[in-house]
Each structure stands twice: as structure tokens, then as C-alpha cells.
Amino acid sequence: MMKKNHLLKLSLTILTVCFAFLLVACGQKEEVTYYQRIDQSNQFDMRLTYYHKGDVVTKQTTENFISYKSLGIDESQEEQKNAAKAKIEELSKQYQTVKGIKEKVSFDKNGIKENIEIDYDKADLKELASLPGMMISNEKNAKKISMKASGEALEKSGFKKVENGKFEELKNNKNNKKS
């Protein structure tokens, strides 16, 4: 009888530990981390929002505004603006075909706006790495995006971490209101 009680207690302890582990693993709270790179003189603003559970990034959204000035284009030169628009639309088409990405580009009199959303649960990292402008880990067999490694790479590239999503606004561009 005592042996049965001991086995029962041991089994219950193992089940409790396994159940607690599953609750912690499945119940990990999603966090949000923000980064921005902004240049007031050249009028560009790049905002990245990372959704992650621990160190694993699950989704990323990016809002970019790039003025024609920062591209070396005179705003009064429609021919230059149209050439830039054609080139950017061509690049945009590459993003449209990749699973897990939603990308939209729009043009106004001051520059180019781009919105990107990446669902890392659906996207193929090797395919993402092949896209122009994407910074993906150098690891060939990477299966996930690391929040820590992403943050370090962004900060080395001039991005600053933003607290509570309170991004700095461009001062001279009235048409660059972010929603």
C-alpha cells in the first residue's frame, strides 16, 4: 500500500511539473518593442515595432517615410520623382509575392511612405533574406528571429529604442502624419 502511495505521489508530482511547464511555455506574454531612426535635416523616418515572446519575434511592422530630398531628388522635378516611383514600385512587387508579408507603398508630393507587416510564423526566413533591404541573421539555418540580436543590429545601424511607442515626429513635413 505504501509503495502505491509513493508511486501515486511521484506521478502527481511529475504531472504537476509538466503541467506547470506547459502553462509557462504556452502562456508567455507577448511583448512589444519599438525602434526608430529619424533624420530631421534629410526628412526620413523609419519606425519598427517588434512583437515577441521572450527572445522570439513573432511579428514586425515597419513604417517608413523617405523624403525625395533624402534620395537626392528635387521635389519640383516630376521626371526624377516618376523614375524613383517606378523603381520603388518594382521593388515593392518583390515583397508582394512573399508569404507572410503585407507591404504597401504610397507617394505624395514630399516623398514615399511604406508600410510593411511580417508574420514570422508564416514567413520563410531564407526567402525574406533574399529581399532587398531586409536584414536577416547571417545564420543560414536560422529558424527564428531573435529580439536581442535584432535590437543590437538596429542600434549599430543608428536606430534608437523608443519607450511606449512614443515616436519622434518629423518637424518640417506636415504630410507625414502616422496613423
C-alpha positions as CSV (number, residue, x, y, z in Angstrom):
1,M,0.0,0.0,0.0
2,M,2.8,2.4,0.9
3,K,4.5,1.6,-2.4
4,K,1.3,2.6,-4.3
5,N,1.0,5.9,-2.4
6,H,4.6,6.7,-3.2
7,L,4.2,5.9,-6.9
8,L,1.0,8.0,-6.9
9,K,2.7,11.0,-5.2
10,L,5.6,10.7,-7.7
11,S,3.3,10.5,-10.7
12,L,1.3,13.5,-9.4
13,T,4.5,15.5,-8.9
14,I,5.7,14.7,-12.4
15,L,2.4,15.6,-13.9
16,T,2.3,18.9,-11.9
17,V,5.8,19.9,-13.1
18,C,4.9,19.0,-16.7
19,F,1.6,21.0,-16.5
20,A,3.4,24.0,-14.9
21,F,6.0,23.9,-17.7
22,L,3.3,23.8,-20.3
23,L,1.5,26.8,-18.7
24,V,4.6,28.8,-18.6
25,A,5.6,27.9,-22.2
26,C,2.1,28.5,-23.7
27,G,1.2,31.4,-21.6
28,Q,4.3,33.5,-22.3
29,K,3.1,37.1,-22.7
30,E,3.7,38.8,-26.0
31,E,5.8,42.0,-25.5
32,V,6.2,45.0,-27.9
33,T,9.4,46.8,-28.5
34,Y,9.8,49.9,-30.7
35,Y,12.8,51.3,-32.6
36,Q,13.2,54.5,-34.7
37,R,15.7,56.1,-37.0
38,I,14.9,59.7,-37.8
39,D,16.8,62.4,-39.6
40,Q,15.2,65.9,-39.4
41,S,17.5,67.5,-41.9
42,N,17.1,64.9,-44.6
43,Q,13.5,64.2,-43.7
44,F,13.3,60.5,-43.3
45,D,11.7,58.5,-40.5
46,M,11.9,54.7,-40.1
47,R,9.7,53.1,-37.3
48,L,9.9,49.4,-36.4
49,T,7.6,47.6,-34.0
50,Y,8.5,44.1,-32.8
51,Y,6.0,41.7,-31.3
52,H,7.9,39.0,-29.4
53,K,7.5,36.3,-26.8
54,G,10.7,36.3,-24.8
55,D,13.5,36.5,-27.4
56,V,11.5,35.1,-30.3
57,V,10.0,37.7,-32.6
58,T,6.6,36.7,-33.9
59,K,5.7,39.8,-36.0
60,Q,7.2,43.0,-37.1
61,T,5.7,46.2,-38.5
62,T,7.6,48.9,-40.2
63,E,6.5,52.4,-41.2
64,N,8.9,54.3,-43.4
65,F,8.8,57.8,-44.8
66,I,11.6,58.9,-47.1
67,S,11.6,62.4,-48.5
68,Y,12.6,63.0,-52.1
69,K,15.3,65.2,-50.6
70,S,16.9,62.3,-48.8
71,L,17.0,60.4,-52.1
72,G,18.7,63.4,-53.8
73,I,15.6,64.2,-55.9
74,D,14.5,67.8,-56.4
75,E,10.8,67.9,-55.4
76,S,10.0,70.1,-58.4
77,Q,11.4,67.6,-60.9
78,E,8.5,65.4,-61.8
79,E,10.6,63.3,-64.1
80,Q,13.0,62.4,-61.3
81,K,10.1,61.6,-59.0
82,N,8.4,59.4,-61.6
83,A,11.7,57.5,-62.2
84,A,12.1,56.9,-58.4
85,K,8.4,55.8,-58.2
86,A,8.9,53.3,-61.0
87,K,12.0,51.8,-59.3
88,I,10.3,51.6,-55.9
89,E,7.1,50.0,-57.3
90,E,9.3,47.4,-59.0
91,L,11.0,46.6,-55.6
92,S,7.6,46.6,-53.9
93,K,6.4,43.8,-56.3
94,Q,9.1,41.6,-54.9
95,Y,7.6,41.9,-51.5
96,Q,4.1,41.2,-52.7
97,T,4.9,37.6,-53.7
98,V,6.4,36.6,-50.3
99,K,4.3,34.6,-47.9
100,G,3.8,36.2,-44.5
101,I,4.4,39.8,-45.8
102,K,2.0,42.6,-46.4
103,E,3.6,45.6,-48.0
104,K,2.1,48.9,-49.2
105,V,3.8,51.9,-50.8
106,S,2.3,55.3,-51.4
107,F,3.7,58.5,-52.9
108,D,2.9,62.1,-52.1
109,K,4.4,65.5,-53.0
110,N,7.1,65.2,-50.3
111,G,8.2,61.6,-50.5
112,I,7.5,58.0,-50.2
113,K,5.6,56.1,-47.5
114,E,5.9,52.4,-47.0
115,N,4.2,50.1,-44.5
116,I,5.4,46.5,-44.0
117,E,4.0,43.8,-41.8
118,I,5.8,40.5,-41.4
119,D,4.3,37.5,-39.7
120,Y,7.3,35.4,-38.8
121,D,5.1,32.4,-38.1
122,K,4.1,32.3,-41.8
123,A,7.2,33.7,-43.5
124,D,10.2,31.7,-44.7
125,L,13.4,33.4,-43.3
126,K,15.5,32.3,-46.3
127,E,13.0,33.9,-48.7
128,L,12.9,37.1,-46.5
129,A,16.7,37.3,-46.5
130,S,16.6,37.4,-50.3
131,L,14.5,40.6,-50.4
132,P,16.3,44.0,-50.9
133,G,16.5,46.0,-47.7
134,M,15.9,43.0,-45.4
135,M,18.4,42.5,-42.5
136,I,18.1,38.8,-41.5
137,S,20.6,36.9,-39.4
138,N,23.7,35.5,-41.1
139,E,22.9,32.1,-39.8
140,K,22.0,30.0,-42.8
141,N,19.6,27.7,-40.9
142,A,18.0,30.3,-38.7
143,K,14.5,29.2,-37.7
144,K,13.6,32.3,-35.7
145,I,14.3,36.0,-35.3
146,S,16.0,36.9,-32.1
147,M,14.7,40.1,-30.4
148,K,18.1,40.6,-28.7
149,A,20.1,40.2,-31.9
150,S,17.6,42.4,-33.8
151,G,17.9,45.2,-31.2
152,E,21.7,45.1,-31.2
153,A,21.8,45.2,-35.1
154,L,19.4,48.1,-35.2
155,E,21.3,50.1,-32.6
156,K,24.5,49.6,-34.5
157,S,22.7,50.9,-37.6
158,G,21.7,54.1,-35.8
159,F,18.2,53.2,-34.6
160,K,17.2,54.2,-31.1
161,K,14.9,52.2,-28.8
162,V,11.6,54.1,-28.2
163,E,9.7,53.7,-25.0
164,N,5.9,53.1,-25.1
165,G,5.6,53.7,-28.8
166,K,6.2,57.5,-28.3
167,F,8.0,58.1,-31.6
168,E,9.6,61.5,-32.5
169,E,7.8,63.3,-35.3
170,L,9.4,64.9,-38.4
171,K,9.2,68.6,-37.8
172,N,9.1,70.0,-41.4
173,N,6.8,67.6,-43.1
174,K,3.1,68.3,-42.4
175,N,2.1,65.4,-44.7
176,N,3.9,62.8,-42.7
177,K,1.3,62.1,-40.0
178,K,1.5,58.5,-38.9
179,S,-1.7,56.6,-38.0
